[in-house]
Amino acid sequence: LRVIKLGRHSQGVHILVVALKRSSFALTWLAAILLMAMTLFASLMWSVEKEGATFDFERRLWIRDNDSSYRDRGQPIFMQDIPDAMWWAMVTLTTVGYGDVYPVTAVGKFIGSLTMFVGVLVVAFPVTILCNVFQEVYTEFLEAKESKQNKADLQPRLQDKFLGLRESIADNTSVTDLQIESERERERENAKVNDDSPVTMESLASELRTIKHDLNEMKLLLQVQIKKQGRSAGKHIR
């Protein structure tokens, strides 16, 4: 149980589990095809291997006849029933080949060769699918890891860019405030100079319109500078 708990924190185990889940359909078909092929070839092998053998009711075994031409004459045959033959079929289809059970008759050897060929085909296709799925999962894992790393590296740079943009906007705002204050001071001086001259409502309205127009121009200039700074920062971030 401790080993299983340790595997929970392993990235390789996680990738393998995800790959197995995604290829569950292929693995299910592999198991179904293996079961059908195992039953078919086991039945055929048990039928042909009884050639030249007689059932001994006392020992309850199939015994090869003494006058048989096969080398196991007088001895119990390897495949006494279909379950024994299914063990041989499973070992052969999965290309393991223990060698503890093997066919003796000529027809049995032919069926054994056919079983080996079918086993290679049956196992090859699902294994290929599983390998492809594992490669896809591993590639996705690497991409996710790289994206996470890039995000972590990008965050400090974004903060620096935004701080620089904020400082630039603050500087532009300070310059604009100074310009407005300078205009106001100039207007005050002009007003002092013209104290002796008669002041009319028309002249005051004209001066107010001039000041309002200048303020609007300064406001537009400030907005254009802020937009330029924002676009420049966006290009650097991209």
Disulfide bonds with the S-S distance in Angstrom:
none
